[in-house]
Amino acid sequence: MKKRILILDSKVAIVEIIKEVMLSEGHEAKGISLTDNFIPIVHWYQPDLIILDYNLLSRFNGGELCRQIKSDPKTSSIVVIIISTCPPPFDIFSSYGPDALIYKPFSLKEVTECVRERLIYQEKAGK
């Protein structure tokens, strides 16, 4: 079940660690640390799943990027997992429409299991 995973986090070390874990799980993975052109990258790369940091150092937070992804018919079926250091109220996150939420600090096992569960759910839903 090789899938394309796109990772965006403002910290290069986190991007690289998650990318290596996704590669070791047998997925194709691309990592980005900073960009204001994330949506065009999503269209180009066509990932099955995106791991997206909420606290980005750019014009948008990860929640806003998630909302853009989920509101575009071309990308709305992509699974989006938001990761965040400081949890705002849950209703703020749910308004962005992510498929899952992971709080930092997280274990790599937690990320791997979340990705696996979401990809299985996506497959069963026929997306």
N, C-alpha and C positions, 0 to 999 in steps of 0.2 A: 504494500500500500504506500508506494513512494508518492509524496505530495510536495508541492512547492510552498515553502514557508518564507515570509518576508518579515524581517525584524527591524523595528525602528526604536532606538533608545538614544538619549542624549549622551550616554556614557559608552564609549567605545568598548571598554572591557566587558560590559554586560552584553553588548551586541555579539562580541566574539565568543563569549562563553555559551550563550544560547544557540548561536549558529553551530558551534562545534557539537553541542548536544543533539541538535536536530539532524546534523549530518550523520552522527553516530547511530541515530535511530533509523537511518536509511532514507531520509528525506533530502530533497534539494533545498538549499537555504541561501538566502541573500540577506546581508545585514547592512544597515545604514545608520550612521550616528547623527548626522544633521543634514536637513534639507528643507527647503521651502517648496520643493517640487515633488512632494510625496505622492500626490494623486496621479500625476502622469506616470510615475514609476509603477504604481499599482496597475494602471492600464497596460503598461508595457510588459511587466513581469507576469501578470495574471496569476497571482498566488491563490492557493487553496485556503490558506490561513495566514493571518497577520498577527504578530505580537507587537503591541504598540504601547510605548511608554506614555503615561498621562502627562507627566511633567517634562515637556520638551522645551528646548531653548530656541524656539522659533516663533513665528507669528501666531501659530495655532497650538492649542494643547491637544493631547492625544484624543480627548473626547470629541473635539470639533472635527478632527480628521476621521474618527470613527463615524460620526454623523454623516459626513460627506460620502464615505464609502457605502454606508447602509442606505442612503437616500438615492444613490445612482443605480438605475436598473441594471447597468452593466457590471456592477461590483457588489450589489446588495447581498448576493449569496455567499460572499467570502466570509469565512469565520474570522471574527476579530476578538482577540483577547487583549484587554487593557491591563497593564501592570502599573502600579502606583506606590509611591512611598508613603504619602500621608492620605488616609482615606477621608474624602469629603463625604457628606451624607449620601447613602446608597441611591436615593432618588435622583441625585445629580448624575451619577454614573448610568443608571438605567435609562435616563432620558437620551443618552448618546446612542444607545442600542447595541452595546457589545454583547457577544455571545458568552463571555466569561470575564471574570475579574480576579486578578492575583495581586496580593499586597506584598511589597518589599519589606523586609528581606524575605526572599522565598528560597525554597530548596529546588535544586534542579529536578529532583524527583517530582515535585509538585507541578513544575512547568511541563515536564514530559507527560505526566498523567493527564493534565488538563488538555494538552494538545491531542493526545491519543483519544480521550473521551469525546472531544469536540469533532474530531475527524470521523470517528465512528458514527456519531450522531448525524453528521452531514451526509455521510454515505447512506445511512438508512433512510434519511429524508429525501434522498435522490437529488441532492443539489450538486 
